[in-house]
Amino acid sequence: MKHGSECYLTLGSKDTWGFRQENWPLIDENTRLRMEEGPEYKTPHFYADYNLAKQLFSNFKIINIHQEIDYYEKQNGITESYHYHILIQKHERT
């Protein structure tokens, strides 16, 4: 990234349904193997909490971090999906 440039990104939140699935294999403290049938079956998913998001981007100016919730209706009810939306800026070189 060039000095002063910005990046907008999303991270899965540890509050989301997928991370709370204790029967899905935990690869490390932030990554679970998704075991729901479909296109992401057996695909590792990384999840963060607020403090980890701040730590991951500590070398940048964090302009904004907010968490959003999406709701998906399924046959067995409603599923919630939580994501962090993060806007960062590259620091000036000193």
GROMACS elastic network, one bead per residue, 0.5 to 0.9 nm:
[ bonds ]
;  ai    aj funct       b0    kb
    1     4     6  0.82969   500
    1     5     6  0.62834   500
    1     6     6  0.79932   500
    1     7     6  0.85572   500
    1    89     6  0.88900   500
    1    90     6  0.67748   500
    2     5     6  0.54706   500
    2     6     6  0.86752   500
    2    90     6  0.69610   500
    3     6     6  0.88432   500
    3    89     6  0.80938   500
    3    90     6  0.54577   500
    3    91     6  0.61440   500
    3    92     6  0.54617   500
    3    93     6  0.72353   500
    4    89     6  0.59572   500
    4    90     6  0.52384   500
    4    91     6  0.63328   500
    4    92     6  0.66641   500
    5    88     6  0.84711   500
    5    89     6  0.56269   500
    5    90     6  0.57483   500
    5    91     6  0.86149   500
    6    87     6  0.69267   500
    6    88     6  0.55488   500
    6    90     6  0.64881   500
    7    86     6  0.80657   500
    7    87     6  0.57641   500
    7    88     6  0.53785   500
    7    89     6  0.63881   500
    7    90     6  0.83911   500
    8    85     6  0.72676   500
    8    86     6  0.56743   500
    8    88     6  0.65459   500
    8    89     6  0.89746   500
    9    84     6  0.82148   500
    9    85     6  0.59034   500
    9    86     6  0.53458   500
    9    87     6  0.65924   500
    9    88     6  0.84251   500
   10    83     6  0.63968   500
   10    84     6  0.54001   500
   10    86     6  0.60485   500
   10    87     6  0.88816   500
   11    46     6  0.76060   500
   11    47     6  0.65261   500
   11    48     6  0.67143   500
   11    53     6  0.79949   500
   11    82     6  0.88835   500
   11    83     6  0.55723   500
   11    84     6  0.51229   500
   11    85     6  0.67536   500
   11    86     6  0.80073   500
   12    15     6  0.84652   500
   12    16     6  0.73116   500
   12    19     6  0.87053   500
   12    45     6  0.78019   500
   12    46     6  0.64792   500
   12    48     6  0.62474   500
   12    49     6  0.85784   500
   12    81     6  0.82503   500
   12    82     6  0.64324   500
   12    84     6  0.63147   500
   13    16     6  0.56044   500
   13    19     6  0.78433   500
   13    46     6  0.84495   500
   13    47     6  0.50270   500
   13    48     6  0.50222   500
   13    49     6  0.57854   500
   13    50     6  0.82017   500
   13    67     6  0.78850   500
   13    81     6  0.81888   500
   13    82     6  0.53704   500
   13    84     6  0.61441   500
   14    17     6  0.81694   500
   14    18     6  0.82369   500
   14    19     6  0.55785   500
   14    20     6  0.73546   500
   14    30     6  0.78876   500
   14    46     6  0.88092   500
   14    47     6  0.52094   500
   14    48     6  0.54205   500
   14    49     6  0.56533   500
   14    82     6  0.77850   500
   14    83     6  0.85569   500
   15    18     6  0.85270   500
   15    19     6  0.70385   500
   15    20     6  0.73067   500
   15    47     6  0.86504   500
   15    48     6  0.86654   500
   15    49     6  0.77204   500
   15    81     6  0.81081   500
   15    82     6  0.61647   500
   15    83     6  0.84164   500
   16    19     6  0.57918   500
   16    20     6  0.67487   500
   16    47     6  0.85408   500
   16    69     6  0.84786   500
   16    79     6  0.89862   500
   16    80     6  0.64717   500
   16    81     6  0.50070   500
   16    83     6  0.75501   500
   17    20     6  0.52968   500
   17    21     6  0.66961   500
   17    79     6  0.70310   500
   17    80     6  0.62015   500
   17    81     6  0.62691   500
   17    82     6  0.78816   500
   18    21     6  0.55110   500
   18    22     6  0.89365   500
   18    24     6  0.84041   500
   18    32     6  0.79882   500
   18    34     6  0.71960   500
   18    45     6  0.86021   500
   18    81     6  0.79167   500
   19    22     6  0.76647   500
   19    24     6  0.83078   500
   19    26     6  0.88880   500
   19    30     6  0.84246   500
   19    31     6  0.79013   500
   19    32     6  0.64838   500
   19    34     6  0.87191   500
   19    45     6  0.83483   500
   19    46     6  0.86583   500
   19    47     6  0.69927   500
   20    23     6  0.88132   500
   20    24     6  0.86429   500
   21    24     6  0.55571   500
   21    25     6  0.86623   500
   21    32     6  0.85750   500
   21    34     6  0.88299   500
   22    25     6  0.74188   500
   22    26     6  0.80224   500
   23    26     6  0.86680   500
   23    35     6  0.86154   500
   24    32     6  0.64049   500
   24    33     6  0.59458   500
   24    34     6  0.63370   500
   24    35     6  0.59640   500
   24    36     6  0.88266   500
   25    31     6  0.86564   500
   25    32     6  0.56606   500
   25    33     6  0.53612   500
   25    34     6  0.78260   500
   25    35     6  0.81712   500
   26    29     6  0.69405   500
   26    30     6  0.78689   500
   26    31     6  0.60029   500
   26    33     6  0.64577   500
   27    30     6  0.76930   500
   27    31     6  0.53929   500
   27    32     6  0.56004   500
   27    33     6  0.68927   500
   27    44     6  0.79303   500
   28    31     6  0.52759   500
   28    32     6  0.73259   500
   29    32     6  0.82849   500
   29    47     6  0.88495   500
   30    45     6  0.82656   500
   30    46     6  0.56095   500
   30    47     6  0.51903   500
   30    48     6  0.63629   500
   31    44     6  0.63276   500
   31    45     6  0.54087   500
   31    47     6  0.60757   500
   31    48     6  0.88681   500
   32    35     6  0.89164   500
   32    43     6  0.83706   500
   32    44     6  0.56049   500
   32    45     6  0.54887   500
   32    46     6  0.67577   500
   32    47     6  0.80806   500
   33    41     6  0.79859   500
   33    42     6  0.53891   500
   33    43     6  0.55687   500
   33    45     6  0.62351   500
   33    46     6  0.89859   500
   34    37     6  0.86065   500
   34    40     6  0.66732   500
   34    41     6  0.56029   500
   34    42     6  0.50641   500
   34    43     6  0.54913   500
   34    44     6  0.60974   500
   34    45     6  0.67536   500
   35    38     6  0.87470   500
   35    40     6  0.79926   500
   35    41     6  0.52291   500
   35    42     6  0.54217   500
   35    43     6  0.78678   500
   36    39     6  0.88952   500
   36    40     6  0.74846   500
   36    41     6  0.56167   500
   36    42     6  0.79003   500
   37    40     6  0.74300   500
   37    41     6  0.53744   500
   37    42     6  0.86379   500
   38    41     6  0.54596   500
   39    42     6  0.89320   500
   39    43     6  0.86327   500
   40    43     6  0.52464   500
   40    44     6  0.84203   500
   41    44     6  0.87781   500
   47    83     6  0.87206   500
   48    51     6  0.79753   500
   48    52     6  0.57190   500
   48    53     6  0.60985   500
   48    83     6  0.88993   500
   48    84     6  0.82629   500
   49    52     6  0.53844   500
   49    53     6  0.62140   500
   49    54     6  0.87866   500
   49    84     6  0.84027   500
   50    53     6  0.51464   500
   50    54     6  0.63506   500
   50    55     6  0.87076   500
   50    65     6  0.82029   500
   50    66     6  0.88533   500
   50    67     6  0.87599   500
   50    84     6  0.80158   500
   51    54     6  0.51482   500
   51    55     6  0.61878   500
   51    56     6  0.86715   500
   52    56     6  0.60006   500
   52    57     6  0.86511   500
   53    56     6  0.52110   500
   53    57     6  0.65177   500
   53    58     6  0.85713   500
   53    65     6  0.83700   500
   53    84     6  0.81685   500
   53    86     6  0.84092   500
   54    57     6  0.54727   500
   54    58     6  0.58990   500
   54    62     6  0.77020   500
   54    65     6  0.84706   500
   55    58     6  0.50470   500
   55    59     6  0.84662   500
   56    59     6  0.79627   500
   57    60     6  0.54946   500
   57    61     6  0.78251   500
   57    62     6  0.72071   500
   57    88     6  0.76223   500
   58    61     6  0.73011   500
   58    62     6  0.76993   500
   59    62     6  0.89150   500
   59    90     6  0.77975   500
   59    91     6  0.75223   500
   60    63     6  0.89952   500
   60    88     6  0.60862   500
   60    89     6  0.56643   500
   60    90     6  0.50872   500
   60    91     6  0.56895   500
   61    87     6  0.87201   500
   61    88     6  0.55860   500
   61    89     6  0.50585   500
   61    90     6  0.62770   500
   61    91     6  0.61566   500
   62    65     6  0.73606   500
   62    86     6  0.75719   500
   62    87     6  0.62769   500
   62    89     6  0.64866   500
   62    90     6  0.89492   500
   63    86     6  0.76963   500
   63    87     6  0.54376   500
   63    88     6  0.54091   500
   63    89     6  0.69651   500
   64    85     6  0.78909   500
   64    86     6  0.56663   500
   64    87     6  0.51751   500
   64    88     6  0.71162   500
   65    84     6  0.65720   500
   65    85     6  0.57300   500
   65    87     6  0.65878   500
   65    88     6  0.87605   500
   66    83     6  0.83174   500
   66    84     6  0.55570   500
   66    85     6  0.54188   500
   66    86     6  0.66843   500
   67    82     6  0.66756   500
   67    83     6  0.54927   500
   67    85     6  0.61008   500
   67    86     6  0.87347   500
   68    81     6  0.81389   500
   68    82     6  0.56583   500
   68    83     6  0.54942   500
   68    84     6  0.64191   500
   68    85     6  0.73787   500
   69    80     6  0.64493   500
   69    81     6  0.55546   500
   69    83     6  0.67077   500
   70    79     6  0.82875   500
   70    80     6  0.56920   500
   70    81     6  0.50645   500
   70    82     6  0.64864   500
   70    83     6  0.84008   500
   71    78     6  0.64521   500
   71    79     6  0.57267   500
   71    81     6  0.63642   500
   71    82     6  0.89832   500
   72    77     6  0.84079   500
   72    78     6  0.55253   500
   72    79     6  0.50907   500
   72    80     6  0.63457   500
   72    81     6  0.78225   500
   73    76     6  0.80705   500
   73    77     6  0.58476   500
   73    79     6  0.62995   500
   73    80     6  0.88896   500
   74    77     6  0.52042   500
   74    78     6  0.58150   500
   74    79     6  0.70509   500
   75    78     6  0.81991   500
   76    79     6  0.87878   500
   90    93     6  0.89479   500
   91    94     6  0.88951   500
